[in-house]
Amino acid sequence: MMLWLHLQSQPGLLLAILILLGMILGSFASAAIWRIPQEGISLLRPKRSFCPLCETQLAWFENIPILSWLFSLGRCRHCKESYGFQYLGCELSLAVLIGLTSLTWAAQAHSPFPLLFMVVTITALFIAAAIDWQHFILPDGITLGGIPFGILVAWLAPSFQVWDLPQHTPWGAALLGFSEKDALLTLSIASSCVSALLSFVFLFGIRQVFSYLLRQEALGLGDVKLLTATGALLGLEATLWAFLIAVFLGSVLGLMRISALICFLAFRHQRRGGAYSVAKAISRGYRIGRVIPFGPPLVMGILIFLMAPAQVHSFFTEDWPGLLSQLLS
């Protein structure tokens, strides 16, 4: 505990440790993103990292986060083929994300557990989002495994469910008749269990209704399971706000993807000397680009809430309604 208090009094040192940890976890994440969807291998076997192209085992100095990629220029020392930017991107992204946790509520907590759990959650969500983006799959190990993990966190770190706000009772606990006067641990565990159950019911219901109306799968079961885990970890309110944020971000991402594809198709058509058809480019761009995985925007919504729950709560319950009333008045 004394070490934790010392780190809190030295924000620069804490930031440096978190960035270094993020780089290491980024290296792990890049391997997990490649291994989990593959058949015949797992995170544990083979134990040693290897080149995915020539399958040669990598030496220890080829596994140093960021530096190994820079010194090798992103190429395998044995087959000379390029790894691409995924490995470097994972290490840099997680270094930034986990470094940002030094600015969150978890870094100000009385014990290191909230920060530790936040780091684990960010790493798992990053892996899930990357796999879903590439393969349209959210791994059960993260989604289903996140449910007992969330309940465990509710027991060991109740601040994930019960924030330091005056007269605030988690929605899940409030539905059972609890109030802010009840014991913190009781509120946290009650909120976690009820929120997981109601999150599943709510999202599964939305999935069934919109899949029926649209005559296609509107929401994958992986997304439902991920939001169920979100309820277990962060509460029912987190499920709702993260879902709304994800819908907005997913719409923006979809429009950007469709627009980029329309421009690409039109440019390629012109280069080939064919007659340019705006309608045809728009039609094909929309048909191809409108299908995007919902996992990545969902993860972004969860991360925003995870790092700033009180601010997201204030935005949706105070700022946004106030802005709407001004616009409508």
C-alpha positions as a printed NumPy array, in Angstrom:
array([[  0.   ,   0.   ,   0.   ],
       [  2.899,   2.358,   0.758],
       [  4.257,   1.713,  -2.732],
       [  0.861,   2.611,  -4.215],
       [  0.733,   5.858,  -2.243],
       [  4.26 ,   6.66 ,  -3.413],
       [  3.292,   6.081,  -7.051],
       [  0.239,   8.314,  -6.638],
       [  2.492,  11.074,  -5.318],
       [  4.758,  10.691,  -8.387],
       [  2.419,  11.017, -11.403],
       [  5.304,  11.102, -13.883],
       [  6.663,   7.799, -12.588],
       [  3.2  ,   6.218, -12.632],
       [  2.682,   7.384, -16.222],
       [  6.042,   5.941, -17.316],
       [  5.261,   2.579, -15.688],
       [  1.831,   2.447, -17.316],
       [  3.211,   3.304, -20.77 ],
       [  5.858,   0.579, -20.424],
       [  3.183,  -1.863, -19.264],
       [  1.024,  -0.851, -22.218],
       [  3.858,  -1.607, -24.637],
       [  4.323,  -5.072, -23.123],
       [  0.589,  -5.791, -23.162],
       [  0.45 ,  -4.491, -26.733],
       [  2.985,  -7.135, -27.721],
       [  0.831,  -9.775, -26.012],
       [ -2.309,  -8.38 , -27.664],
       [ -0.806,  -8.525, -31.152],
       [ -0.024, -12.218, -30.643],
       [ -3.499, -12.869, -29.205],
       [ -5.211, -11.097, -32.104],
       [ -3.407, -13.368, -34.556],
       [ -3.611, -16.611, -32.557],
       [ -7.165, -16.664, -31.169],
       [ -8.988, -16.94 , -34.546],
       [ -6.526, -19.588, -35.822],
       [ -7.201, -23.314, -35.594],
       [ -4.583, -25.642, -34.131],
       [ -2.845, -23.07 , -31.941],
       [ -3.722, -21.199, -28.76 ],
       [ -2.382, -18.437, -26.554],
       [ -0.33 , -21.006, -24.625],
       [  0.811, -23.329, -27.412],
       [  3.275, -22.939, -28.908],
       [  4.823, -21.072, -25.985],
       [  7.434, -19.174, -27.983],
       [  6.544, -16.449, -30.444],
       [  7.187, -17.225, -34.093],
       [  7.054, -15.533, -37.465],
       [  3.535, -16.067, -38.871],
       [  5.012, -16.259, -42.379],
       [  7.942, -18.705, -42.119],
       [  7.043, -20.053, -38.633],
       [ 10.608, -19.613, -37.331],
       [ 10.783, -19.116, -33.564],
       [ 11.787, -15.6  , -32.585],
       [ 14.727, -14.865, -30.304],
       [ 14.213, -12.835, -27.122],
       [ 15.636,  -9.685, -28.713],
       [ 13.041,  -9.959, -31.491],
       [ 10.235,  -9.655, -28.935],
       [ 11.11 ,  -6.299, -27.393],
       [  8.004,  -4.107, -27.804],
       [  8.299,  -1.331, -30.418],
       [ 12.13 ,  -1.433, -30.514],
       [ 12.31 ,  -4.832, -32.23 ],
       [  9.933,  -3.657, -34.951],
       [ 11.874,  -0.425, -35.483],
       [ 15.292,  -2.116, -35.633],
       [ 14.051,  -4.789, -38.059],
       [ 11.978,  -2.277, -40.061],
       [  9.005,  -4.574, -39.586],
       [ 10.609,  -7.53 , -41.381],
       [ 11.373, -11.067, -40.277],
       [ 15.108, -11.615, -39.694],
       [ 14.867, -15.047, -41.322],
       [ 12.5  , -14.885, -44.309],
       [ 12.819, -11.084, -44.82 ],
       [  9.055, -10.783, -45.338],
       [  7.191,  -7.799, -43.887],
       [  5.112,  -8.193, -40.719],
       [  3.037,  -5.155, -41.596],
       [  2.125,  -2.425, -39.13 ],
       [ -0.284,  -4.423, -36.948],
       [  2.3  ,  -5.344, -34.305],
       [  3.681,  -1.835, -33.992],
       [  0.156,  -0.403, -34.043],
       [ -0.984,  -2.682, -31.199],
       [  1.992,  -1.805, -29.022],
       [  1.676,   1.933, -29.602],
       [ -2.111,   1.951, -29.191],
       [ -2.096,   0.094, -25.888],
       [  0.832,   2.176, -24.64 ],
       [ -1.314,   5.279, -25.217],
       [ -4.56 ,   3.802, -23.87 ],
       [ -3.014,   2.391, -20.715],
       [ -0.947,   5.53 , -20.239],
       [ -4.214,   7.499, -20.242],
       [ -5.436,   5.509, -17.247],
       [ -3.07 ,   7.614, -15.12 ],
       [ -5.534,  10.477, -15.662],
       [ -8.647,   8.502, -14.692],
       [-10.503,   7.96 , -11.433],
       [ -8.817,   4.568, -10.983],
       [ -5.406,   6.203, -10.54 ],
       [ -6.827,   8.195,  -7.6  ],
       [ -8.385,   5.181,  -5.852],
       [ -7.354,   4.119,  -2.359],
       [ -5.96 ,   0.794,  -3.609],
       [ -4.262,  -0.294,  -6.853],
       [ -7.003,  -2.837,  -7.652],
       [ -9.245,  -0.493,  -9.693],
       [ -6.319,   0.548, -11.894],
       [ -5.191,  -3.056, -12.292],
       [ -8.687,  -4.174, -13.313],
       [ -8.989,  -1.212, -15.685],
       [ -5.741,  -2.195, -17.417],
       [ -6.906,  -5.813, -17.792],
       [-10.267,  -4.654, -19.164],
       [ -8.708,  -2.285, -21.702],
       [ -6.368,  -5.007, -22.97 ],
       [ -9.18 ,  -7.55 , -23.335],
       [-11.475,  -5.054, -25.08 ],
       [ -8.696,  -4.026, -27.471],
       [ -8.099,  -7.658, -28.448],
       [-11.829,  -8.259, -28.915],
       [-12.286,  -5.158, -31.083],
       [ -9.329,  -6.009, -33.335],
       [-10.475,  -9.604, -33.854],
       [-14.039,  -8.487, -34.578],
       [-12.811,  -5.908, -37.094],
       [-10.773,  -8.522, -38.964],
       [-12.953, -11.628, -38.617],
       [-16.437, -10.479, -37.483],
       [-15.974, -12.585, -34.33 ],
       [-16.051, -11.577, -30.665],
       [-14.204, -14.326, -28.733],
       [-16.281, -16.11 , -26.075],
       [-13.26 , -16.135, -23.792],
       [-13.566, -12.352, -23.53 ],
       [-17.336, -11.883, -23.779],
       [-18.564, -14.799, -21.668],
       [-15.436, -14.722, -19.511],
       [-16.122, -11.051, -18.852],
       [-19.312, -11.874, -16.921],
       [-17.707, -13.698, -13.944],
       [-14.801, -11.253, -14.187],
       [-17.227,  -8.35 , -13.801],
       [-18.878,  -9.924, -10.743],
       [-15.43 , -10.566,  -9.222],
       [-14.487,  -6.925,  -9.79 ],
       [-17.764,  -5.838,  -8.164],
       [-16.632,  -7.709,  -5.053],
       [-12.981,  -6.587,  -5.005],
       [-13.405,  -3.045,  -6.382],
       [-16.968,  -1.744,  -5.779],
       [-16.06 ,   1.654,  -7.26 ],
       [-16.605,   0.162, -10.731],
       [-20.326,  -0.004,  -9.915],
       [-20.735,   2.696,  -7.244],
       [-19.145,   6.024,  -8.172],
       [-18.203,   8.8  ,  -5.824],
       [-21.284,  10.905,  -6.554],
       [-23.715,  12.338,  -3.982],
       [-26.979,  10.398,  -3.671],
       [-26.047,   8.012,  -6.474],
       [-27.368,   4.464,  -6.442],
       [-26.512,   2.087,  -9.307],
       [-29.573,   1.416, -11.429],
       [-29.343,  -2.344, -10.978],
       [-29.267,  -2.053,  -7.185],
       [-32.015,   0.588,  -7.178],
       [-34.34 ,  -1.812,  -9.012],
       [-34.038,  -4.169,  -6.039],
       [-34.963,  -1.405,  -3.616],
       [-31.461,  -0.572,  -2.394],
       [-30.31 ,   3.01 ,  -1.836],
       [-27.04 ,   4.861,  -1.251],
       [-27.518,   4.212,   2.487],
       [-26.88 ,   0.48 ,   2.057],
       [-23.443,  -1.1  ,   2.359],
       [-21.109,  -0.408,  -0.564],
       [-20.345,  -4.076,  -1.212],
       [-24.053,  -4.963,  -1.169],
       [-24.823,  -2.242,  -3.719],
       [-21.943,  -3.291,  -5.951],
       [-22.67 ,  -7.024,  -6.108],
       [-26.44 ,  -6.504,  -6.444],
       [-25.871,  -4.014,  -9.256],
       [-23.438,  -6.332, -11.047],
       [-25.718,  -9.392, -11.04 ],
       [-28.944,  -7.555, -11.899],
       [-27.245,  -5.428, -14.561],
       [-25.773,  -8.477, -16.298],
       [-29.179, -10.169, -16.425],
       [-31.111,  -7.108, -17.601],
       [-28.421,  -6.153, -20.12 ],
       [-28.755,  -9.566, -21.732],
       [-32.56 ,  -9.404, -21.789],
       [-32.566,  -5.84 , -23.165],
       [-29.986,  -6.426, -25.91 ],
       [-31.283,  -9.855, -26.878],
       [-34.747,  -8.337, -27.225],
       [-33.413,  -5.538, -29.445],
       [-31.57 ,  -8.124, -31.524],
       [-34.684, -10.222, -32.084],
       [-36.994,  -7.291, -32.89 ],
       [-34.687,  -5.521, -35.352],
       [-33.528,  -8.753, -36.965],
       [-37.191,  -9.534, -37.657],
       [-37.934,  -6.036, -38.985],
       [-34.804,  -5.81 , -41.153],
       [-34.938,  -9.45 , -42.296],
       [-31.25 ,  -9.841, -41.421],
       [-29.132, -10.132, -38.282],
       [-29.243,  -6.683, -36.681],
       [-26.958,  -7.435, -33.75 ],
       [-24.61 , -10.362, -33.316],
       [-24.794, -12.633, -30.288],
       [-21.203, -11.67 , -29.554],
       [-22.302,  -8.042, -29.151],
       [-25.088,  -9.136, -26.785],
       [-22.629, -11.159, -24.693],
       [-20.149,  -8.27 , -24.622],
       [-22.79 ,  -5.868, -23.321],
       [-23.88 ,  -8.457, -20.755],
       [-20.291,  -8.496, -19.494],
       [-20.362,  -4.687, -19.514],
       [-23.379,  -4.738, -17.223],
       [-21.611,  -7.146, -14.865],
       [-18.497,  -4.965, -14.757],
       [-19.834,  -1.407, -14.91 ],
       [-23.568,  -1.585, -14.274],
       [-26.816,  -1.169, -16.173],
       [-26.247,   2.511, -16.852],
       [-22.96 ,   1.666, -18.557],
       [-24.746,  -0.771, -20.87 ],
       [-27.224,   1.873, -22.009],
       [-24.781,   4.754, -22.494],
       [-22.102,   2.577, -24.103],
       [-24.714,   1.208, -26.517],
       [-25.89 ,   4.723, -27.481],
       [-22.301,   5.919, -27.954],
       [-21.601,   2.835, -30.071],
       [-24.637,   3.456, -32.288],
       [-23.424,   7.002, -32.95 ],
       [-19.799,   5.986, -33.552],
       [-20.876,   3.023, -35.678],
       [-23.005,   5.308, -37.857],
       [-20.092,   7.7  , -38.345],
       [-17.718,   4.823, -39.076],
       [-20.165,   3.296, -41.536],
       [-20.674,   6.586, -43.397],
       [-16.909,   7.117, -43.598],
       [-16.39 ,   3.599, -44.943],
       [-19.187,   3.955, -47.504],
       [-17.868,   7.358, -48.647],
       [-14.32 ,   6.026, -48.991],
       [-15.527,   3.041, -51.023],
       [-17.638,   5.235, -53.303],
       [-14.622,   7.458, -54.017],
       [-12.374,   4.435, -54.557],
       [-14.808,   2.73 , -56.941],
       [-15.356,   5.922, -58.912],
       [-11.596,   6.556, -59.162],
       [-10.868,   2.974, -60.258],
       [-13.643,   3.104, -62.84 ],
       [-12.24 ,   6.311, -64.319],
       [ -8.701,   4.913, -64.463],
       [ -9.953,   1.937, -66.44 ],
       [-11.491,   4.303, -68.948],
       [-15.085,   3.271, -68.427],
       [-18.07 ,   5.564, -68.402],
       [-18.403,   7.064, -64.933],
       [-21.711,   6.425, -63.205],
       [-22.348,   8.228, -59.926],
       [-25.412,   6.122, -59.193],
       [-23.532,   2.873, -59.791],
       [-20.599,   3.925, -57.593],
       [-22.95 ,   4.966, -54.785],
       [-24.964,   1.758, -55.059],
       [-21.921,  -0.524, -54.966],
       [-20.18 ,   1.53 , -52.277],
       [-23.233,   1.39 , -50.035],
       [-23.79 ,  -2.325, -50.619],
       [-20.189,  -3.235, -49.774],
       [-19.407,  -0.622, -47.132],
       [-22.541,  -0.704, -45.006],
       [-21.617,  -4.023, -43.392],
       [-19.231,  -3.294, -40.538],
       [-18.675,  -5.139, -37.259],
       [-20.414,  -3.501, -34.306],
       [-17.768,  -4.689, -31.842],
       [-15.185,  -1.901, -32.393],
       [-17.606,   1.035, -31.865],
       [-19.12 ,  -0.87 , -28.949],
       [-15.679,  -1.24 , -27.396],
       [-15.05 ,   2.483, -27.883],
       [-18.291,   3.271, -26.081],
       [-17.382,   0.948, -23.208],
       [-13.883,   2.439, -22.934],
       [-15.241,   5.98 , -22.793],
       [-17.58 ,   5.019, -19.969],
       [-14.912,   2.954, -18.191],
       [-12.483,   5.864, -18.043],
       [-14.982,   8.631, -17.288],
       [-18.238,   7.203, -15.863],
       [-19.262,  10.29 , -13.899],
       [-18.691,  12.566, -16.905],
       [-20.69 ,  10.305, -19.246],
       [-23.481,  10.121, -16.653],
       [-23.507,  13.925, -16.391],
       [-23.567,  14.339, -20.181],
       [-26.546,  12.048, -20.773],
       [-28.585,  13.029, -17.708],
       [-27.846,  16.772, -17.519],
       [-25.914,  18.294, -20.456],
       [-27.685,  16.547, -23.335],
       [-31.254,  17.075, -22.022],
       [-30.388,  20.708, -21.294],
       [-29.054,  21.207, -24.815],
       [-32.151,  19.593, -26.339],
       [-34.478,  21.795, -24.295],
       [-32.606,  24.901, -25.467],
       [-32.805,  23.815, -29.098],
       [-36.518,  23.043, -28.855],
       [-37.491,  26.16 , -26.899]])
